[in-house]
Amino acid sequence: MGHNRREVKMLELLLLIAGLVIAFIYFSRPLNETEIYNLAIKRRKNAINEYYDFDVKEYYVAPEVRKKIKPTGLFYSLSPPISLESFPSIAAALLKYKKHEWVILGFEKDEYVEELWINKGHDAMSANLELDLSTLVETIVEKHYTSVLFLHNHPNPDPNRYSTRDPSEADLIFANQLKDLIVPQGVNFLAFVCERGRHHEFLRSISRCFMPLENFLKEIQQETRESTRWKNFELRMELLIDKH
């Protein structure tokens, strides 16, 4: 009986090894054109997500800083600039405790926000932008910005009872209008609602000019031309398995 069990276990081990070899051979085939294209899309998406990997911690901004903000609307040059990673949290902290809706536009280049536009809304229910749209376009084109980040706050009179973190229908309409104006200029657009010092992204539109898909296609095509079976296997695993 013991001898038979050892033979069975040996057979099972051999079958397992054979299965792994067959699987490796199957998955070590070179990628076809469709698979290369899909992997390029995935790499670009991951690279964009890494670029816009925002800090979600709550920040503190001194009350005297918040009091200096001009309600009528003004550009602010930042020296030093604010890192892209921390900017939404800093903007949300700046808007914390505001009883009216306020608007902040952050203008980003090379992973740093270099300039702001801030204005107060008409009331606690509307986030109107007082900046002339032609001036907005001129600013992003002349200064070669990569992104415009649009943030506005939702005052919450009773946070223990309900949340105001979701965009309203008016928020969605206006954010999409800004997106349609900004993205054709080759500039990325992201929109956030800020509630009680925290930011919540609700819209992201990325220009085709940013991290062009063609660059990722060329990179993967070069890898497949020079690849070994093991490299083919790695590329297939990258295509099949999500990092997050």
WODA-V652245 format. One record per residue. N is the residue number from 1. PHI is phi in whole degrees, -180 to 180 (999 if undefined). PSI is psi as a letter, one per 20 degrees, with the letter a starting at -180 (* if undefined). NEAR is the number of other C-alpha atoms within 12 Angstrom. Layout:
n | phi | psi | near
N | PHI | PSI | NEAR
N | PHI | PSI | NEAR
This chain:
n | phi | psi | near
1 | 999 | g | 7
2 | -61 | h | 8
3 | -64 | g | 9
4 | -64 | h | 10
5 | -64 | h | 11
6 | -65 | h | 12
7 | -66 | g | 13
8 | -64 | g | 14
9 | -63 | h | 14
10 | -64 | g | 14
11 | -64 | g | 14
12 | -61 | g | 14
13 | -65 | g | 14
14 | -64 | g | 14
15 | -64 | h | 14
16 | -63 | g | 14
17 | -63 | g | 14
18 | -62 | g | 14
19 | -63 | g | 14
20 | -66 | h | 15
21 | -64 | g | 14
22 | -63 | g | 14
23 | -62 | g | 16
24 | -64 | g | 20
25 | -60 | g | 19
26 | -65 | g | 18
27 | -85 | i | 24
28 | -99 | j | 24
29 | -70 | q | 23
30 | -62 | q | 28
31 | -68 | q | 34
32 | -86 | r | 18
33 | -61 | g | 15
34 | -65 | g | 15
35 | -66 | h | 24
36 | -62 | g | 30
37 | -63 | g | 23
38 | -65 | h | 23
39 | -69 | h | 34
40 | -63 | g | 30
41 | -61 | g | 25
42 | -66 | g | 25
43 | -63 | g | 30
44 | -63 | g | 28
45 | -59 | g | 24
46 | -65 | h | 22
47 | -66 | h | 20
48 | -66 | g | 25
49 | -63 | h | 18
50 | -69 | h | 18
51 | -64 | g | 25
52 | -103 | l | 31
53 | -95 | n | 19
54 | -88 | q | 25
55 | -69 | p | 22
56 | -107 | j | 22
57 | -70 | q | 18
58 | -84 | p | 25
59 | -103 | r | 22
60 | -118 | p | 22
61 | -125 | p | 20
62 | -62 | q | 15
63 | -56 | h | 15
64 | -66 | h | 10
65 | -71 | g | 16
66 | -62 | h | 23
67 | -68 | h | 15
68 | -81 | i | 17
69 | -70 | p | 25
70 | -80 | p | 20
71 | -70 | h | 25
72 | -77 | i | 19
73 | 108 | p | 24
74 | -161 | q | 22
75 | -83 | q | 25
76 | -127 | p | 22
77 | -84 | p | 19
78 | -103 | p | 18
79 | -139 | o | 12
80 | -76 | r | 11
81 | -68 | r | 22
82 | -99 | p | 25
83 | -62 | q | 28
84 | -59 | h | 31
85 | -57 | g | 25
86 | -95 | i | 27
87 | -58 | g | 40
88 | -59 | h | 46
89 | -69 | h | 34
90 | -67 | g | 33
91 | -63 | g | 46
92 | -63 | h | 43
93 | -66 | h | 32
94 | -65 | h | 36
95 | -93 | i | 43
96 | -64 | q | 34
97 | 75 | j | 28
98 | -71 | p | 30
99 | -92 | i | 22
100 | -107 | r | 25
101 | -77 | p | 34
102 | -122 | q | 42
103 | -119 | p | 45
104 | -127 | p | 45
105 | -109 | p | 42
106 | -109 | p | 44
107 | -108 | o | 43
108 | -115 | q | 36
109 | -152 | p | 26
110 | 55 | k | 19
111 | 68 | k | 25
112 | -136 | p | 29
113 | -86 | o | 33
114 | -99 | i | 32
115 | -151 | q | 32
116 | -127 | q | 35
117 | -122 | p | 36
118 | -135 | p | 37
119 | -148 | q | 33
120 | -85 | q | 32
121 | -79 | r | 29
122 | -69 | h | 19
123 | -158 | a | 19
124 | -85 | j | 22
125 | -122 | i | 23
126 | -138 | p | 26
127 | -111 | m | 36
128 | -81 | q | 33
129 | -96 | p | 31
130 | -89 | i | 26
131 | -82 | p | 25
132 | -61 | p | 15
133 | -67 | h | 17
134 | -67 | h | 15
135 | -66 | h | 17
136 | -59 | g | 29
137 | -64 | g | 27
138 | -59 | g | 17
139 | -64 | g | 29
140 | -71 | h | 33
141 | -77 | g | 23
142 | -67 | h | 14
143 | -99 | j | 19
144 | 55 | l | 20
145 | -73 | q | 31
146 | -88 | h | 36
147 | -140 | q | 43
148 | -120 | p | 48
149 | -109 | p | 47
150 | -105 | o | 48
151 | -127 | q | 49
152 | -145 | q | 55
153 | -99 | q | 48
154 | -117 | o | 41
155 | -60 | p | 33
156 | -124 | o | 27
157 | -70 | i | 17
158 | -147 | m | 12
159 | -64 | i | 14
160 | -74 | i | 9
161 | -104 | h | 8
162 | -155 | r | 13
163 | -109 | q | 19
164 | -122 | k | 26
165 | -79 | i | 26
166 | -86 | q | 25
167 | -70 | q | 30
168 | -81 | r | 20
169 | -61 | g | 14
170 | -64 | h | 15
171 | -61 | g | 30
172 | -64 | g | 24
173 | -63 | g | 17
174 | -67 | g | 23
175 | -62 | h | 36
176 | -70 | h | 23
177 | -64 | g | 21
178 | -65 | g | 34
179 | -58 | g | 30
180 | -67 | h | 23
181 | -85 | h | 26
182 | -88 | g | 35
183 | -62 | h | 30
184 | -61 | i | 21
185 | -82 | j | 28
186 | 82 | k | 26
187 | -120 | p | 36
188 | -78 | q | 37
189 | -133 | p | 38
190 | -132 | q | 39
191 | -127 | q | 37
192 | -137 | q | 38
193 | -102 | p | 41
194 | -110 | p | 41
195 | -136 | p | 38
196 | 51 | l | 32
197 | 85 | j | 31
198 | -127 | q | 36
199 | -103 | q | 39
200 | -137 | o | 33
201 | -71 | p | 31
202 | -128 | i | 25
203 | -152 | p | 27
204 | -142 | p | 28
205 | -132 | p | 32
206 | -110 | p | 33
207 | -66 | q | 26
208 | -64 | h | 21
209 | -73 | i | 19
210 | -88 | p | 28
211 | 46 | m | 26
212 | -55 | q | 21
213 | -59 | h | 27
214 | -59 | h | 20
215 | -65 | h | 19
216 | -70 | h | 25
217 | -62 | g | 26
218 | -62 | g | 18
219 | -61 | g | 21
220 | -72 | h | 36
221 | -60 | g | 25
222 | -64 | g | 17
223 | -63 | g | 24
224 | -71 | h | 28
225 | -66 | h | 17
226 | -99 | j | 14
227 | -82 | q | 20
228 | -99 | r | 18
229 | -60 | h | 21
230 | -65 | h | 20
231 | -66 | h | 24
232 | -59 | g | 30
233 | -61 | g | 25
234 | -62 | g | 24
235 | -65 | h | 32
236 | -68 | h | 30
237 | -64 | h | 22
238 | -62 | h | 24
239 | -69 | h | 25
240 | -85 | h | 17
241 | -107 | p | 14
242 | -83 | q | 13
243 | -70 | h | 14
244 | -109 | * | 6
